[in-house]
Amino acid sequence: MPASLVLSRRLPPITAFGMVAVGSAIALFPPAGLATADARAAALVIGAIGLWATGTISETLTVLLLFTLAMLMKVAPPQVVFAGLVSSSFWLVFAGLVIGAAIKQSGLGARIAAHLAAALSQTYRGAMVGVVLFGLAMAFLMPSGTGRVVLIIPILAALAEHLGYSKGSKEYIGLLLGGIFGTYLPSYAILPGNVPNNVMAGIVETMFGWPIPYGDYLLQHFPVLGLVKTGVIIVVLLRLYRNESGSPVRAAVRPTTPMSPAERRLAVLLAVALAFWALDSIHKISPAWVGMVAAVFCLLPRFGLLPPKALQTINLEPALFVGGIISLGALVAHAGLGRHLATWALSSLSLAPDHPVASFVQLSGLATMLGLLTTQPGIPAVLTPLTSTLASAGGLPTGAVLASQVVGFSTVILPYTAPPLVMAMQIADLPRREVTRVCLITAAVTFVVLWPLDVLWLTLLGRL
């Protein structure tokens, strides 16, 4: 066996062991300024991140270890340790699993996929471009990133199979990743498109007394972080998952049979749910509870969408995993680890008022690296309250500091930091290695190409 292959197989467990060892050292010998309980929390966070990132053991087993050790070590009260299990994200994933099962069971997913396939170019390349743009269009219609992922995955899976690609094939994985990344990464450039955007906007309005205008946010960020990043996603996925056989996709045929009663009921239910998801800024009902209402209707015995014992056959591990990710963020916030890291990093940065571009790039890097600890939604929660301090230290206007945070939390290095990607990976049964590879490559292209373009664009707008 080649030495490189042996090393590649041994590297993940070695990396995980190293991170667990570092965490253990922090717990046993807390750094100056870090309380014992907070040091233990840091140890658990580092260990969990190492196990999740390397996949040495299953994600759900890591979650159970995190819960158990956090309670045994008394690093936080139960409401913090188990915060993920009562979060809206946990219940949105649960609802998504039920809705996805209903879409598949009723045949509605296959019907939608057939109509969508007929609208796409009859080549694999055209299908890839189509699903990415379909995902991007959904980002404008539906503000919840997790909700979009839940809704489109059954449709994408049915579409790939309708085009003749078996589950698990390179083309199948590529098309699913196209829709998922297309609806997720560019949506950071659309104000209500993701949780971090909304967290930042809420803190800004509370602190400074002015709301971030939708149009201004779109103008600043969508040309580069939205449109150009969409192009990057298409190019990367076509390179990684190209149709090597050269065979065209299966000819799309629009369904001629009428919709069944179950399909009609589910279509109406999803239309109502989509309307509520799209208008959540008006009625203020969380997307999770809209999803749960739809899920309960799917499970009602007389509604005819799922069999009576459907919950016994639905794999609920994805919900537990997402709950664990949310609990990890709660532990980080409770222990103040993000603020500790940000304070330490600021003392290490070379922010200079006479070099605003260099300050902007450093702050973007700080936000990106912070996400590896706090996950993406935690970045604005930690950095946005420090906006005035960062602006003074870096010689930047307030808007430029906020823009650096958008650049940071829109650069996703590893999937565990982004709950919608975690959810997609679990619901769609996508290999962690494939999702991680796409994240790493798109992040690398973002660093090298999109960051300089974003600096240029903001300079042209007079914002930097």
N, C-alpha and C positions, 0 to 999 in steps of 0.2 A: 504494500500500500504506500503511495507517495507520501513523503514527509509533510508536504503542504496540506494534504487531505487530513492526515492525522491531527495536525495542528489546528485546522479549521474546526474539527469535531471537538477538540479538547478546549479550545479557546472560550466558548460560552461558559462551561462550568468553572473554568479557572477564573474568569472575570467575575462570575457570581460569587465564588468563594472569596475573592479578593475584596469585593464590596461588603460582603457580610463581615469579613475580618476587620475592615475599616470601621464599620458600624459598631462592632463589638468593642473596639478600642476606644471609640468616642464614649460609649456607655460606661466603660470601666474607668476611663480617665477623662472626665468632662473638661473641655477647653475652658479657659478663663472667660468669665462672663456668661457662661451657660449653666443654668441650674441642672441639678441631677435629673429631674423628670424630663426636662427639655432635651438633655443629652440622650436619654433613653429613647425619646421620640425620634430624635435625629438618627439614632442607630436603626430603629425599625424602618424609617423612611428609606434610608440608604440600602438596607438589606432587601426591602420589598422592590425597590426600583431595580436593583441588580438581578433579582429573580425574574421579574417581569420582562426586563429588557433582553435577557439572555434565553428565557424559556427553559431554564434548567429543570424546573418542575412546573406542573400545570398552573395556569393563572388562578383558578379557583382555590387550589391548595394554598397558594401564596396568600390569597385573601383570608382564608381561614387561619393561617399562621399569624397574619397581621392582627386580626381581631383577638385571637387567643392571647398572644404575647402582650398586646397593648393592655388588656385587662389584667393579666397576671402581674405585669410590671407597673401597673397603676400610672401610666403616663398621661392619662386624661380621663375625665368622667365618661360613663357609658354613652351619654347623648352625643359626645364628640366622636368616640370610637366607632359607634354605629350610625354616624350621621348619614352615611351613604345609603343605608337601608331605608331611611325615611325621606330621602331627597326625591325631588320630582324626576330627576334623571333615571333613578332606579325604576320608578313606576312607568316612566315613558318607555323604557326598554321592555319591561314586562308587557305593556300594552302593545308594543310593536311586534313582539313575538306572537301574540295572539292574533293581531290583525294580519300579520304575514301568513300565518297558518290558514286564516280564513280566505285570504286572496288566492292562495294556492289550492285550497280544498274546493272552493266554489268554481274555479276555472276562470275567474275574472282576470287574474294575472296573465294567463296565456292569451286571453282575448286582447287586453291592452297591448301586450307585447307584439301581437300579430299586426295590430294597427300601426304601432310605432315602427315596426320593421318595414312595413310597406312605405313609410315616409322616408326611410333612410336610403342612402346610396347602396346599391347591391355589391359592395366590396367591403372587405374587413376594415380597410382604412376609413371608408366613409361611415361605417357603423361606429367606429371608435370616435370619430369627430362628432357624430350625431349624439352619442350617449353623453359625452363630455358637455356639449352645448345644452342638452336636455337637463343635465344636473345644474348647470349654471342658470338656466331659465327658472328652475324650481327655487333657486336662492332668492330671486326677486319676488316670487309668489308666496313663499312660506318662510317666516323669519326664524324658525327654530332649526338649527343645524341637525340636532338629534332627531327631530321630527321628520325632516326631509330624508335622512338616511333610512329611518324606519319605513317610510312610505315607498321609497324607490327601489329598495333591495329586492323585494319579490318581483317587481316589474323587470328589473335588470336581469335577474336570474332566468325568468321566463323568456325574455328577449334573446339572451344568449343561446338558450336551448332551442328556441324557435328558429334561429339562424343556423342551427346544425352543429353547435359546439357543445360537447358533452361536459357535464359538471367536472371541474378539476383540470380541464384542458387549459393550455396556455392562453388560447383565445378567449375562453370563458372567463378566466381570472382577469385578463386584460380588460374586457368589456365591463365587468363589475367594478374594477378599480377605476375605470374611466368615469363612470357615473358617480361613484362615491367621491373621488378626489375632485371631480368637476363641480359637485354641489357643495363641497366643504372648503377647500383652500381658497378659491377666489372670493368666497362670501365674506371673508374678513374685510374686504374692500367695500362692503355694503353695510351700512350702519346697523340695521337690526338683524343682520344675517347670522350672527353667532353670539354666544354668551359673552366672551371677552369684550366685544364691541359695546354691548349693552352695559356691562359692568363699568367700563371706562366712561361711557356717556353719563351714566347715573352719578358717578362720583364727581365728574366735572360739573354737572349742574348743581350738585349739593355744595361743592366747595367754592365755585366761582360765580354761581348764580345765573349762568347762561347755558342754554341747551346747545348741543352740537348740531348744526343744520344738516339735514339728510343730503341735500344737493352739494353742499360744500365738502362734506366727507367723501361723497362719491367722486367729486372732481379731483380731490387730492390723491385718492388711493386707487380708484378703479382702473385708470388707464394702465398702470404698471402692475399693481398687486392683484388686479382682477383680470384684465384682458391679456396682458403679456403672460401672466402666470397660467392662464388657461391654455395659451399656446405651448408653454413649457410642458404642461401636463400631457397634452396630446403628443408632442414629439417624444417625450420620455417613454410613454406607454407604448407607442408604436415601435420604438427601438427595442424595448424589453420584451414585448409580447407580439412581435410581428408574426403574421400568418406565413410560416416558412414553407408550407406545402403549396402556397400560391393558389389554392382552390378558392373560388368565390363563395360567398355566403349562400346558404340555401335560399332559393327564390321565395320572397315573401308573398303569402296569399292571405288576403283579408278574409276573416271568418264570414261565412254566409249563413250559419245557423243563428236563429234568434237567441237572445240572452235568456238564460234560465231564470226562474223566480229568485233563486238564491243570488245570482249575479246582479239582478236588478236591485235587490234589497241592499247588497253590499255596496254597489255603486252609489246609491243614494246616501248611505251611511258615510262613505268616504268623502263624498262631495260636501256634506254638511260639516264633517270633521275638518276638511281642508279649508272651508270658509272660516271656521272658528280659529284655526291655526293662523290663517292669513290676517285676521282682524284682532289678534290678541292685544294689540296696543289700545284697542277701543274697549273691549269687554274685560280685560285684565285677568282672564282665566288662563292659568298655566297650560301650556301644550300637553303636559303630562296628564292633567285631569280630563282634557278633551279626549286624549287617546284612551284613557281608562273607560270613559263612557262608551266609546266605540268598541273597546274590547269586551266590556260587559254585554253589550248587545250581541256581539259575535258569539258569546258563550251561552246566551239565553236558550233554553231547550226548544222553545217553539219558534225561534227566529230562523232556524234551519240552515245555519252557516257552518257550525262545527258539531261533531258528535258529542254526546253527553259527557264522556270521559276524556275530552280533548286535552285537559291540563296534564293528564298522566303521560301523554305522549310528546308534549312540548318540552324541549330542553331549556330549562330556566337558568342554566349556568351563566349565560351572558349577562343577565340582570345582576347576579351576585358579583361578577367581575367588575361591572361598572360601579356597583355600590362600593366595592373595595377601593376603586380609584378615587371616588368622591370622599370616602373616609380618610384616605391618605392626605388629600388636600385639607381636610378639616384638622387633622393632626398637625400638619405644617403650620396652619394658621393659629391653632391653639398654643403651640409652643413658640410662636413668633420666629420660626426658622427663616422664613422668607425675608423678614425685616433684618435679621442678623446677617444674612447673606448679602442683602442689598447694601447695608451699611459698610460691611467689609469690602465689598466690591468697589463702592464709591471711593473709599480711601485708597484703593489700588489703581483707580483710573487716572488718566492724565487729562482731565477736562480743563480746557483753556478757553476763556472768553474770546480770545483773538483767533481761534481756530474752530469756528462753528461746525464745519463739515466733519472734522475729526471728532468733535464732541458728539455730533449726531450719530456717527457710526458706532462709537463706543457705547452710547446709550442703547442703540438698537441691539448691539451684542449683549449688553447686560440683560436686556429684556428676554432675549432668546435663551441665554444660559439659565436665567432664573426659571424659565418654564420647565426645565429638566427636573427641578425640585418641586415647584408648586403646581405643575401642569399649566396649560395655557390660560384657563380662567383665573388662575391665581396671579398672573403677571400684572394686570391692571389693579387688582386688589392691593398689591404691595407697592407698585411704582406710582400709580396715578396720584395718591395722596402726597407724594414727594415731588410733584411736578414743579412747584415754585422753587424748591431747593435746587433741583436739577437744572432748571432754567438759569438760575443765578450762577451756578458753578460752571455751566457750559457756555454761557454767553448766548443762549438761544431764546427765541420767543416761546411763549407757552405752547402755541400751536405746533411748533417744531418738536418740542419734547413729547407731546402727545402723539405726533406722527411717528416718532422713533419707537414708541411703545406698540403702535400698530404694526410697524415693520417687524418688531420682535415677536409679537404673539402670532403673526401670520406666517412665521418661519417655523414649521413643525419639523423637528429633527427626528424624533422617535414617536411611534404611534401611541404609546401609553400616556403621553402628555395631553392627548386630544380625545376626550370622551366620545365624540361622534365616530372617530376612527376605531376606537376600542369596540364600540357598539357594532360598527359595521363588520369588523373582523370576526366578531363572535356570531352575529346573526347570520352572516353570509358564509360562515365556515371557511374563511380565507386564511391561507397559511401566514403565520406571523412573519416569516422570513420575507415573503413577497411584499407585504405592506411596509415592513421596515425598509426594504430595499428602495421602494418608491419614495418613501419619506426622505431617506438619506440623499438620494440622487437629486430630488427636487430641491431639497434644502441647499445642497452644494451649488446647484445652478442659481438658486436665489441669491446666495452669498456673492457669487462671482459676477452675475449678470444683472439681476433685478435690483440689488441694493445700489449699485452705481447709477442705474437708470432712475431709481426712485429719488436719489439725491439730485440728479440732473433735473427731473421733472419738478420737484419742489422748489429748486432754485429758479427755474423758468417761471413758476407761479409767484415767485417773490415770497415764499413761505420759509425760506432757509437762508 
